[in-house]
Amino acid sequence: MEEAEAILAQSQPQKAEIDRLTHENAILKQGIRIQQNAVERTRAEGEQLRRADQATFVAAAQQAAGHIRELERVNYALKVQLEQMAPASSDGSGAMPRWGEGF
């Protein structure tokens, strides 16, 4: 019986050390989970920002394309209008008069 008590007395400090290490291990695992969640959140937020930037860029490009089409339409209308005015030049050559000449 004394031998069992001696073994038990020797194992008490080892058991305490195992309990301490087990508790420390649980704390470290929880810290790792928290850090992994933070990394995943940051990654998801970055992806969301990238998508928003891409959508903004696409919208700006579409708006610019529409503006270019409108400018081309107006430019064409002005070209046609100028061509229609050309035969009415004052010198009869069909050329457009220069600004300040022939008025």
VEXTI-525300 format. One line per field, with one value per residue: residue number from 1; residue in three letters; x, y, z of N, C-alpha, C, O in turn. Coordinates in steps of 0.2 Angstrom, whole numbers, plus 5000, padded with zeros to 4 digits. Atoms other than C-alpha are relative to their C-alpha. Layout:
VEXTI-525300
num [NUM ...]
residu [ALA ...]
n.east [X ...]
n.north [Y ...]
n.up [Z ...]
ca.east [X ...]
ca.north [Y ...]
ca.up [Z ...]
c.east [X ...]
c.north [Y ...]
c.up [Z ...]
o.east [X ...]
o.north [Y ...]
o.up [Z ...]
end
This chain:
VEXTI-525300
num [1 2 3 4 5 6 7 8 9 10 11 12 13 14 15 16 17 18 19 20 21 22 23 24 25 26 27 28 29 30 31 32 33 34 35 36 37 38 39 40 41 42 43 44 45 46 47 48 49 50 51 52 53 54 55 56 57 58 59 60 61 62 63 64 65 66 67 68 69 70 71 72 73 74 75 76 77 78 79 80 81 82 83 84 85 86 87 88 89 90 91 92 93 94 95 96 97 98 99 100 101 102 103]
residu [MET GLU GLU ALA GLU ALA ILE LEU ALA GLN SER GLN PRO GLN LYS ALA GLU ILE ASP ARG LEU THR HIS GLU ASN ALA ILE LEU LYS GLN GLY ILE ARG ILE GLN GLN ASN ALA VAL GLU ARG THR ARG ALA GLU GLY GLU GLN LEU ARG ARG ALA ASP GLN ALA THR PHE VAL ALA ALA ALA GLN GLN ALA ALA GLY HIS ILE ARG GLU LEU GLU ARG VAL ASN TYR ALA LEU LYS VAL GLN LEU GLU GLN MET ALA PRO ALA SER SER ASP GLY SER GLY ALA MET PRO ARG TRP GLY GLU GLY PHE]
n.east [5004 4996 4997 5005 5000 4993 5000 5005 4997 4995 5004 5004 4997 5000 5007 5001 4997 5005 5006 4998 4998 5007 5003 4996 5001 5007 5000 4997 5004 5005 4997 5000 5006 5002 4996 5002 5006 4999 4997 5005 5004 4996 5000 5006 5001 4996 5004 5006 4997 4997 5006 5003 4996 5001 5006 4999 4996 5005 5005 4997 4999 5007 5003 4995 5001 5006 4998 4997 5006 5004 4995 4999 5006 5000 4995 5002 5006 4996 4996 5005 5002 4995 5000 5006 4999 4994 5002 5003 4994 5001 4996 5002 4995 5003 4996 5003 4996 4996 5003 4998 5000 5006 5006]
n.north [4994 4994 4999 4997 4994 4996 4999 4995 4993 4998 4998 4994 4994 5002 4999 4993 4997 5002 4995 4993 5000 5001 4993 4995 5003 4998 4993 4999 5002 4995 4994 5002 5000 4993 4997 5003 4997 4993 5000 5001 4994 4995 5002 4999 4992 4999 5002 4996 4993 5001 5001 4993 4996 5002 4998 4993 4999 5002 4995 4994 5002 5000 4993 4997 5003 4997 4993 5000 5001 4994 4995 5002 4998 4993 4998 5002 4995 4993 5001 4999 4993 4996 5002 4997 4993 4999 4998 4993 4996 4994 5000 5005 5005 5005 5000 4996 4994 5000 4996 4993 4998 5001 4999]
n.up [5000 5000 5007 5004 4998 5002 5007 5001 4998 5005 5006 4999 5004 5007 5002 5000 5006 5006 4999 5002 5007 5003 5000 5004 5007 5002 5001 5006 5006 5001 5004 5007 5003 5000 5005 5006 5001 5002 5006 5005 5000 5004 5006 5003 5001 5006 5006 5001 5003 5007 5004 5000 5004 5007 5003 5001 5006 5005 5001 5003 5007 5004 5000 5005 5007 5002 5001 5007 5005 5000 5003 5007 5003 5000 5004 5007 5001 5001 5006 5005 5000 5004 5007 5003 5000 5005 5007 4999 4999 5003 5006 5005 5001 4996 4994 4994 4999 4994 4995 5001 5007 5003 4996]
ca.east [5000 5014 5021 5005 5005 5023 5019 5003 5013 5026 5012 5003 5016 5016 4997 4997 5009 4998 4983 4992 4999 4981 4974 4988 4985 4966 4970 4982 4970 4957 4969 4972 4954 4951 4966 4960 4943 4950 4961 4946 4935 4949 4950 4932 4931 4946 4936 4921 4931 4939 4922 4915 4930 4927 4909 4913 4926 4913 4900 4912 4917 4899 4895 4911 4906 4888 4896 4907 4892 4883 4898 4900 4882 4883 4899 4891 4875 4887 4897 4881 4875 4891 4891 4873 4879 4895 4886 4879 4897 4898 4912 4903 4917 4907 4921 4916 4922 4935 4929 4929 4929 4915 4903]
ca.north [5000 5012 5009 5014 5029 5034 5032 5042 5056 5056 5057 5072 5085 5076 5077 5095 5099 5089 5099 5115 5110 5104 5121 5131 5120 5124 5143 5142 5133 5146 5160 5151 5149 5168 5173 5161 5169 5187 5182 5175 5190 5201 5191 5192 5211 5212 5202 5212 5229 5222 5217 5235 5243 5232 5236 5255 5254 5244 5257 5272 5263 5261 5279 5284 5273 5281 5299 5294 5288 5304 5315 5305 5307 5326 5327 5318 5329 5345 5337 5335 5352 5360 5350 5356 5374 5372 5375 5392 5399 5417 5414 5400 5388 5377 5379 5384 5402 5405 5413 5432 5431 5433 5439]
ca.up [5000 5004 4987 4979 4989 4985 4966 4968 4977 4963 4950 4958 4951 4934 4934 4938 4924 4912 4918 4916 4898 4893 4898 4890 4874 4874 4876 4861 4850 4854 4849 4833 4829 4833 4822 4808 4809 4808 4793 4784 4788 4781 4766 4763 4765 4753 4740 4743 4740 4725 4718 4722 4714 4698 4697 4699 4685 4674 4677 4673 4657 4652 4656 4646 4631 4631 4632 4617 4607 4611 4606 4590 4586 4589 4579 4564 4565 4565 4550 4540 4544 4538 4522 4519 4522 4510 4493 4501 4502 4497 4483 4474 4476 4488 4501 4518 4521 4535 4551 4548 4529 4518 4531]
c.east [5004 5003 4996 5000 5006 4999 4995 5003 5005 4996 4996 5003 4999 4992 4998 5003 4996 4994 5002 5002 4993 4996 5003 4998 4993 5000 5003 4996 4994 5002 5001 4994 4998 5004 4998 4993 5001 5004 4994 4995 5004 5000 4994 4998 5005 4997 4994 5002 5002 4994 4996 5004 4999 4994 5000 5004 4995 4995 5003 5002 4994 4998 5005 4998 4993 5002 5003 4995 4997 5004 5001 4994 4999 5005 4997 4994 5003 5003 4995 4997 5005 5001 4994 5001 5006 4998 4997 5006 4999 5004 4998 5004 4998 5004 4997 5005 5003 4997 5003 5000 4994 4993 4998]
c.north [5006 5001 5003 5007 5004 5001 5005 5007 5002 5002 5006 5006 4999 5002 5007 5003 4998 5004 5007 5000 4999 5007 5005 4998 5003 5008 5001 4998 5005 5006 4999 5000 5008 5003 4997 5004 5008 5000 4999 5006 5006 4999 5001 5007 5002 4998 5004 5007 4999 4999 5007 5004 4998 5002 5008 5001 4998 5006 5007 4999 5000 5007 5004 4998 5004 5007 5000 4999 5006 5005 4998 5001 5008 5002 4998 5005 5007 4999 5001 5007 5004 4998 5003 5007 5001 5003 5008 5005 5006 5001 4995 4994 4994 4999 5004 5006 5000 5005 5008 5002 4999 5002 5007]
c.up [5000 4993 4995 5002 4998 4992 4999 5002 4995 4994 5000 4996 4993 4998 5000 4994 4994 5000 4997 4992 4996 5000 4996 4992 4998 4999 4993 4994 4999 4997 4993 4996 4999 4994 4993 4997 4997 4993 4994 4999 4996 4993 4996 4999 4995 4993 4999 4997 4993 4995 4999 4995 4992 4998 4999 4994 4994 4998 4997 4993 4996 4999 4995 4993 4998 4999 4993 4995 4999 4996 4992 4996 4998 4994 4992 4998 4998 4993 4994 4999 4997 4993 4997 4999 4994 4993 5001 5001 4996 4993 4995 4999 5003 5006 5005 5001 5007 5005 4999 4993 4997 5003 4999]
o.east [5003 5004 4998 4999 5005 5001 4995 5001 5005 4998 4994 5000 4998 4991 4995 5000 4996 4992 4998 4999 4993 4994 5000 4998 4992 4997 5001 4996 4992 4999 5000 4993 4995 5002 4998 4993 4998 5002 4994 4993 5001 5000 4994 4995 5002 4997 4993 4999 5001 4994 4994 5001 4999 4993 4997 5002 4996 4994 5000 5001 4994 4995 5002 4998 4993 4999 5002 4996 4995 5002 5001 4994 4997 5003 4998 4994 5001 5003 4996 4996 5003 5001 4994 4998 5006 5001 4997 5005 4996 5003 5001 5003 5000 5003 4994 5011 5001 4993 5009 5001 4990 4988 4993]
o.north [5011 5007 5008 5011 5010 5007 5009 5012 5008 5007 5009 5009 5004 5004 5010 5008 5002 5006 5010 5005 5002 5009 5009 5002 5005 5010 5006 5002 5006 5009 5003 5003 5010 5007 5001 5005 5010 5004 5002 5007 5009 5003 5003 5009 5006 5002 5006 5010 5004 5002 5009 5008 5002 5004 5010 5006 5002 5007 5010 5003 5003 5009 5007 5002 5006 5010 5005 5003 5008 5009 5002 5004 5010 5006 5002 5007 5010 5004 5004 5009 5009 5002 5005 5010 5007 5008 5011 5010 5006 5005 4995 4990 4988 4994 5009 5006 4996 5010 5009 5008 4994 5000 5010]
o.up [4997 4992 4992 4997 4996 4990 4995 4999 4994 4990 4995 4993 4989 4992 4995 4991 4990 4994 4993 4989 4991 4994 4992 4988 4992 4994 4989 4989 4994 4993 4989 4991 4994 4990 4988 4992 4993 4989 4989 4993 4991 4989 4990 4994 4991 4989 4993 4993 4989 4989 4993 4992 4988 4992 4994 4990 4989 4993 4993 4989 4990 4994 4991 4988 4992 4994 4989 4989 4993 4992 4988 4990 4993 4990 4988 4992 4993 4989 4989 4993 4992 4989 4991 4994 4992 4991 4996 5004 4990 4989 4989 4995 5002 5010 5004 5001 5012 5002 4998 4991 4999 5001 5002]
end
